């Protein structure tokens, strides 16, 4: 072994140690540099955070000042017009209340108008129904008149004179009145009562036989007294009356116990019934 080799082997451990120490120093320096950078960044963050807090506090102060100024301006405006904030609030509430009341009133009016429209529509429907009912009544009346006309018949009176149409009930008599060819006066005679004045004549019942539908009555006309004895129901009783004698007819169409009912038929424009 040479001298150089010997010394070379001796120096090798020392160099390795120096290498390790150098690396450790580099690592320490790197760590110190990293710590320094972190501290610097932390310091900047703290500064920024403090600055942000200061800005936030400043903004809060500005907001408070703005609110104070706004309230002061409101108070100043209220003072100029003679009202306070409380009065302004009350006035605003009153306006809102009036608006609600007006809305409610308009709603009620609208509902009332709808009800009126519904009532008018109902009334129109009722009128239409009534009109339809009237039309039906007219049609029924026409049919009844046609039926009544078919039931009427002519007859020959007790004087042998051809009579007109004879009514045997109230409906047929109304039809004859409607024709207007003669005047008709209904009557009811009771046995035992004084003579009943009708037109220019008087009638008095002497007897009524309800079982056989026969009767006897007295006719007083032109100072003459005629007895129509034992006559049949619906038989025309004929006689002449007046200064210029004209044909009168009596028809009894209902015979009851001690009572008869019927009508007197006179020429048109004959005297009206006198008061009994």
C-alpha positions in Angstrom: 0.0 0.0 0.0 1.3 3.4 -1.0 1.2 6.4 1.2 -1.3 8.2 -1.0 -3.7 5.3 -0.8 -3.3 5.3 3.0 -4.1 8.9 3.4 -6.9 8.6 0.9 -8.6 5.9 3.0 -8.2 8.0 6.1 -9.8 11.1 4.5 -12.9 9.3 3.2 -14.9 9.2 6.5 -14.2 12.8 7.2 -15.4 13.9 3.7 -18.6 11.9 4.1 -19.2 13.6 7.4 -18.6 16.9 5.9 -21.1 16.1 3.2 -23.8 15.2 5.7 -23.1 18.3 7.6 -23.4 20.4 4.5 -26.6 18.8 3.5 -28.0 19.3 7.0 -27.1 23.0 6.8 -28.8 23.3 3.4 -31.9 21.6 4.8 -31.8 23.9 7.8 -31.3 26.9 5.6 -34.3 25.8 3.4 -36.5 25.3 6.4 -35.5 28.7 7.8 -36.3 30.2 4.4 -39.7 28.4 4.3 -40.5 29.5 7.8 -39.5 33.1 6.9 -41.8 33.0 3.8 -44.7 31.5 5.9 -44.2 34.2 8.5 -44.1 36.9 5.8 -47.3 35.5 4.2 -49.0 35.2 7.6 -48.0 38.8 8.4 -49.5 39.9 5.1 -52.7 38.0 5.8 -53.0 39.5 9.2 -52.5 43.0 7.7 -55.1 42.3 5.1 -57.5 40.9 7.7 -56.9 43.9 9.9 -57.5 46.2 6.9 -60.7 44.3 6.1 -61.9 44.7 9.7 -61.1 48.4 9.5 -63.0 48.7 6.2 -65.9 46.8 7.7 -66.0 49.0 10.8 -65.8 52.0 8.5 -68.7 50.8 6.4 -70.7 50.1 9.5 -70.0 53.5 10.8 -70.9 55.0 7.4 -74.2 53.0 7.4 -75.0 54.1 10.9 -74.2 57.7 9.9 -76.3 57.4 6.8 -79.2 56.0 8.8 -78.8 58.7 11.4 -78.8 61.3 8.6 -81.9 59.7 7.0 -83.8 59.7 10.3 -82.6 63.3 10.9 -83.8 64.2 7.4 -87.1 62.5 8.0 -87.5 64.3 11.3 -86.5 67.6 9.7 -89.1 67.0 6.9 -91.7 66.0 9.4 -90.9 69.1 11.5 -91.3 71.3 8.4 -94.7 69.8 7.6 -95.7 69.6 11.2 -95.7 65.7 11.6 -93.6 63.2 13.3 -92.4 59.7 12.2 -95.2 58.2 14.4 -97.7 60.3 12.6 -96.2 59.3 9.2 -96.6 55.7 10.2 -100.1 56.2 11.4 -100.9 58.1 8.2 -99.5 55.2 6.1 -101.5 52.7 8.1 -104.6 54.8 7.6 -104.0 55.0 3.9 -103.5 51.2 3.7 -106.7 50.7 5.7 -108.6 53.0 3.4 -107.3 51.1 0.4 -108.4 47.8 2.0 -111.9 49.2 2.7 -112.2 50.6 -0.8 -111.1 47.2 -2.2 -113.7 45.5 0.0 -116.4 48.0 -1.1 -115.6 47.5 -4.7 -115.7 43.7 -4.2 -119.1 44.0 -2.5 -120.4 46.2 -5.3 -119.2 43.7 -7.8 -120.9 40.9 -5.9 -124.1 42.9 -5.7 -124.0 43.7 -9.4 -123.5 40.0 -10.1 -126.5 39.2 -7.9 -128.6 41.9 -9.7 -127.6 40.4 -13.0 -128.6 37.0 -11.7 -131.9 38.4 -10.5 -132.6 40.1 -13.8 -131.8 36.9 -15.6 -134.1 35.0 -13.3 -136.8 37.6 -13.8 -136.4 37.4 -17.6 -136.7 33.6 -17.3 -139.8 34.0 -15.2 -141.3 36.4 -17.8 -140.5 34.0 -20.6 -142.2 31.3 -18.5 -145.2 33.5 -17.9 -145.5 34.4 -21.6 -145.3 30.7 -22.4 -148.0 30.1 -19.8 -150.2 32.9 -21.2 -149.8 31.4 -24.7 -150.8 28.1 -23.4 -153.8 29.6 -21.6 -154.9 31.4 -24.8 -154.6 28.1 -26.7 -156.6 26.3 -23.9 -159.2 29.1 -24.0 -159.6 28.8 -27.8 -159.9 25.1 -27.4 -162.5 25.5 -24.7 -164.5 28.0 -26.8 -164.4 25.6 -29.8 -165.6 22.7 -27.6 -168.3 25.0 -26.1 -169.4 26.1 -29.6 -169.8 22.4 -30.6 -172.0 21.8 -27.5 -174.4 24.6 -28.2 -177.6 23.9 -30.0 -180.6 25.7 -31.3 -184.1 25.0 -30.0 -187.7 25.9 -30.6 -189.3 27.8 -27.7 -192.6 27.2 -26.1 -194.3 29.7 -28.5 -193.1 27.6 -31.4 -190.6 30.2 -32.5 -187.1 29.2 -33.6 -184.8 30.2 -30.7 -181.1 31.1 -31.0 -178.4 29.0 -29.4 -179.3 27.7 -25.9 -176.8 27.7 -23.1 -177.1 24.9 -20.6 -174.2 26.0 -18.3 -172.1 29.0 -17.3 -169.4 28.3 -19.9 -171.9 28.2 -22.7 -173.5 31.4 -21.5 -170.2 33.2 -21.4 -169.7 32.1 -25.0 -173.0 33.5 -26.0 -172.2 36.8 -24.3 -168.9 36.8 -26.2 -170.8 36.6 -29.5 -172.6 39.8 -28.7 -175.7 39.0 -30.7 -178.1 39.5 -27.7 -177.9 40.7 -24.1 -177.9 38.1 -21.3 -178.8 38.5 -17.6 -178.3 35.7 -15.1 -180.7 35.3 -12.2 -181.5 33.0 -9.3 -185.1 32.8 -8.1 -186.1 31.4 -4.7 -189.6 30.2 -3.9 -191.5 32.5 -1.6 -189.5 35.6 -2.5 -191.0 38.8 -4.1 -190.7 39.2 -7.9 -187.2 39.9 -9.2 -186.9 42.8 -11.6 -184.7 42.1 -14.6 -184.6 44.5 -17.5 -188.2 45.6 -18.1 -189.8 42.5 -16.7 -190.2 40.8 -13.3 -189.9 37.1 -12.5 -191.2 35.1 -9.6 -190.8 31.4 -8.8 -193.9 29.5 -7.9 -192.6 25.9 -7.7 -189.4 24.0 -8.2 -189.3 20.2 -8.6 -185.6 19.1 -8.4 -186.4 15.4 -8.8 -188.0 15.8 -12.2 -186.1 19.0 -13.2 -189.3 21.0 -13.6 -190.5 24.3 -12.4 -193.3 26.9 -12.6 -192.7 30.7 -12.7 -194.6 33.9 -13.3 -193.5 36.5 -15.9 -194.6 40.1 -15.4 -194.2 42.2 -18.6 -196.0 45.3 -20.0 -198.7 45.1 -17.2 -199.3 41.5 -18.2 -198.8 38.4 -16.0 -197.9 35.1 -17.7 -197.6 31.9 -15.9 -195.1 29.4 -17.4 -196.3 26.2 -15.6 -194.5 22.9 -15.2 -191.7 23.7 -17.6 -188.7 21.5 -18.4 -185.1 22.6 -17.6 -183.2 24.1 -20.6 -186.5 24.7 -22.4 -186.7 28.2 -23.9 -189.6 30.2 -22.5 -190.6 32.8 -25.1 -192.7 36.0 -24.8 -192.9 39.4 -26.5 -192.3 42.7 -24.6 -191.9 46.4 -25.3 -193.7 49.1 -27.1 -192.5 47.5 -30.3 -192.8 43.9 -29.2 -189.6 42.0 -29.5 -188.8 38.4 -28.5 -187.5 37.7 -25.0 -186.4 34.3 -23.8 -185.9 32.7 -20.4 -183.8 29.6 -20.0 -183.6 27.8 -16.6 -180.6 25.5 -16.6 -180.5 24.5 -12.9 -183.4 23.3 -10.8 -182.8 22.7 -7.0 -185.1 22.4 -4.1 -187.2 25.7 -3.9 -184.7 27.4 -6.2 -183.9 27.8 -9.9 -181.1 29.5 -11.8 -180.9 30.6 -15.4 -180.7 33.6 -17.7 -182.9 36.1 -19.5 -182.0 36.7 -23.2 -183.1 40.1 -24.6 -182.7 41.8 -27.9 -179.7 44.0 -28.3 -180.0 47.5 -26.7 -183.0 46.5 -24.6 -183.4 48.4 -21.3 -180.8 47.5 -18.6 -182.0 45.7 -15.4 -183.6 48.0 -12.9 -182.8 48.1 -9.2 -185.1 45.6 -7.3 
